[in-house]
Amino acid sequence: MFKHLFKLIWNKKKQNFLLMSEMLFSFLVLFAVFTLLVYYYDNYKKPMGFEYQNVWVISYNNAYQTKSTDSLNTYYEILRQNIKAMPEVRELSFCSFNTPFTNNMSQGRISYHKKPLDHVNFYTADESFPATMNMQILEGRWFNKTDVATKNKPIVINSDIKEQLFGKGAAVGQLISNYDEKEKMRVIGVVQSIKMKGDYAATGYGLYQKTDTGSLRWMGKIMVQVVPGASAAFEGHLYKTLANYMKNSNVEIEHLTNKRTSINYFTLVPMIVLSIVGGFLAINVALGLFGVLWYNINQRRGEIGLRRAVGASGGAVSSQLIYESMILATLSLIVGSFFAVQFPLLNVFDLSAGIYISAMLLAITFIYALVFLCSLYPGRQAAAIYPAVALHEE
Amino acid sequence: MLKNYFKIAIAVLRRRKFFTFISLFGISFTLTILLVLTAFLDKVVGDSYPDRKRDRSLYVTHLQESGKDGQSSSTLSYYFLNHFVGSLKTPVKLGISSGYEGTNTYVNNKKLAVNYKYTNADYWEIMEYDFTEGKAFSKQQIDNADKVAVISEDMKRDYFGDIPSVVGKYIEADNVKYRVIGVVKNVPITSYNLYSDIYLPYTVSKTDFTKGKGYLGDFTGVMLAKSTDDVPRMRDEYDAMMRRIPMESKQFNKMYSHAQSYIRSYVETGNESSSGVTIVFTAIVIFVLLVTVLPTLNLVNINITRIMERSSEIGVRKAFGASSGTLVYQFLVENIILTFLGGLIGVVLSFIAIQVLNSFRLIPNLVLSINFTVLGIGLLVCFFFGLLSGVYPAWRMSKLNVVTALKAQ
């Protein structure tokens, strides 16, 4: 039976070729849209890794210039005490400028047993960072007072690096080299990866270093966890305290909740635009397919009438038409999948193969559903053709 | 003759309403998407408020230094712009401004997020901001390090509320009080090199920008030539300067920086090996192709179907001696009429879409509008569509054999 259907399709190859290329293009467009949607959804359902509610970020610059490390330490220690003493403040942490939900990045390469790992985010933070952010420590511990400069600098890695470099094995105690393989760093703990770039972005590799007197010179962010419901009046008071203490500095206080909203917005808007465009293209294709199939049936009234006359049931006639369009869809999907499968094979955009495959499956299902629905009505119409009426026309 | 074709076209359109609907739907929606996209691009890179002298300006926004151990790329320092770029002969003016930075201010227990930006005096002479009141700060005020500020209309409304005049009043930002001397019309944040809420003299900054001899910093520059003819000379002089000046440190052996037109500087990636223009251009072309190819294929499909339906008409006309050329011409005219009809609906739809987008206020102060350029582009796209989706079906139809065409019915 399929052989026969192929023959029918082949006889109208010119017209079917156009239909097929239309299906092929819509498959490719849908594949692209679904890849993006699956990628975002995949990231969205992973945990955030920390609590952003009630956390504020203070930015400052150019705060205190001195040659003496002792007075530098004292300067920031006093600042810490001053902020900590406020009843609304629960915890605070000095850290590097690549805080959550900003576009600031500091990336580099590390290697483990000569195996390099690129796009690793380097964060610098002090001892109270996990407490401020409510981060989860999965293995080992975070930095404490005992971590003074030793031969191998102590570091904490996130679960993404751990999975990539050590798999199921233990990470604590292992030595990782930095980019030029000169310096070795000792892993003392593993923390849960956190989504630094908002709900829809991947967590990425993260490596934490402890602040030292050198880093205090260039760091410019303080994370502050406040009690729920801290008021604008308190924020004004905090701001004044900071601005008066750091006379030469520009100070800004931002709320992580607001920063999360705005960074999400930058992912959501393109996603919505693409979905609308994709949806419109799908409607367009559906209408086109429907129109062409409908017309074809009107053209083939004679043939259908003859089939009915020699005893084919209405169901058989309509299923023949549906089968025909499904075969057309299958042919174009085979070609389309050939192109689509290159993405995971060549690893084009650094996404995992699972995302591409689920996007492909979704696109295939979508096209089949579309074609099926579009041929359902024309098929039923064909089934309703009376042999006497159809044959009488000839 | 054309009038006849027109009549036939309308008659055909009314005969198969469903097909007409599909065609019009495809054309109008595609056009809407393209029109909204062009309106957006036109506003973001084509809007010349406040730098109306774009045609005789060149923008310096990035410096990339590279060496064996890596590279760094950033906006430039005040020293670099003032000392090196300032020594060029061709530019008559050099506007220097920092990128916008955020800070807070608290009025009546309410928090306001404020973006501020430092500029020099020439900046105000190159840029033509529309002042609703007051004026810009002068060179004298900058040299005296007067704590004066030019603010945007939004800032005025948010900080002072609805009052007619604020010149002479004080605004507090970053724990410092500035005297307001001018209010300017808002600039959307998409013009990121020109946008700010508060503009301040660079001399009042808490950081002394005139100290230090590093090349990288927070500033960008705009060079203004005497006339448009001088622009290429200015660019050459800048490139010659880049070859001449010494490396910042031994760490680096190459330096790249260019004086570019507004659009090039707008999409500058700061990396010599990847051109922002190419990336943006490719992205737009791919998007436009995707959006147009599918509806075109769809239209071709529908058109073939419609034309084949009329095979008897074609047979009769051929039998009475109409040449293939005449028939192709007729069908093309019909198709172009159809696309223009779709185009008309498309323009109405995009008008509605733009109104809706504006009412969402996705980006503050970015008000999209359909202008004549956009409309012209739209009509051109329509015509192109009509030809593209009409040529193949018409050609196939004209190949039809008279006998088969007549026998079909």
Boltz contact constraints between the chains, C-beta under 6 A:
constraints:
  - contact:
      token1: [A, 18]
      token2: [B, 301]
      max_distance: 6.0
  - contact:
      token1: [A, 22]
      token2: [B, 297]
      max_distance: 6.0
  - contact:
      token1: [A, 25]
      token2: [B, 293]
      max_distance: 6.0
  - contact:
      token1: [A, 25]
      token2: [B, 294]
      max_distance: 6.0
  - contact:
      token1: [A, 29]
      token2: [B, 290]
      max_distance: 6.0
  - contact:
      token1: [A, 62]
      token2: [B, 207]
      max_distance: 6.0
  - contact:
      token1: [A, 232]
      token2: [B, 109]
      max_distance: 6.0
  - contact:
      token1: [A, 232]
      token2: [B, 111]
      max_distance: 6.0
  - contact:
      token1: [A, 233]
      token2: [B, 109]
      max_distance: 6.0
  - contact:
      token1: [A, 235]
      token2: [B, 111]
      max_distance: 6.0
  - contact:
      token1: [A, 236]
      token2: [B, 106]
      max_distance: 6.0
  - contact:
      token1: [A, 239]
      token2: [B, 104]
      max_distance: 6.0
  - contact:
      token1: [A, 243]
      token2: [B, 175]
      max_distance: 6.0
  - contact:
      token1: [A, 248]
      token2: [B, 206]
      max_distance: 6.0
  - contact:
      token1: [A, 250]
      token2: [B, 103]
      max_distance: 6.0
  - contact:
      token1: [A, 250]
      token2: [B, 174]
      max_distance: 6.0
  - contact:
      token1: [A, 252]
      token2: [B, 102]
      max_distance: 6.0
  - contact:
      token1: [A, 252]
      token2: [B, 103]
      max_distance: 6.0
  - contact:
      token1: [A, 252]
      token2: [B, 104]
      max_distance: 6.0
  - contact:
      token1: [A, 253]
      token2: [B, 104]
      max_distance: 6.0
  - contact:
      token1: [A, 280]
      token2: [B, 29]
      max_distance: 6.0
  - contact:
      token1: [A, 281]
      token2: [B, 294]
      max_distance: 6.0
  - contact:
      token1: [A, 284]
      token2: [B, 26]
      max_distance: 6.0
  - contact:
      token1: [A, 284]
      token2: [B, 295]
      max_distance: 6.0
  - contact:
      token1: [A, 284]
      token2: [B, 298]
      max_distance: 6.0
  - contact:
      token1: [A, 287]
      token2: [B, 22]
      max_distance: 6.0
  - contact:
      token1: [A, 288]
      token2: [B, 298]
      max_distance: 6.0
  - contact:
      token1: [A, 288]
      token2: [B, 301]
      max_distance: 6.0
  - contact:
      token1: [A, 291]
      token2: [B, 19]
      max_distance: 6.0
  - contact:
      token1: [A, 291]
      token2: [B, 22]
      max_distance: 6.0
  - contact:
      token1: [A, 291]
      token2: [B, 302]
      max_distance: 6.0
  - contact:
      token1: [A, 292]
      token2: [B, 301]
      max_distance: 6.0
  - contact:
      token1: [A, 292]
      token2: [B, 305]
      max_distance: 6.0
  - contact:
      token1: [A, 295]
      token2: [B, 305]
      max_distance: 6.0
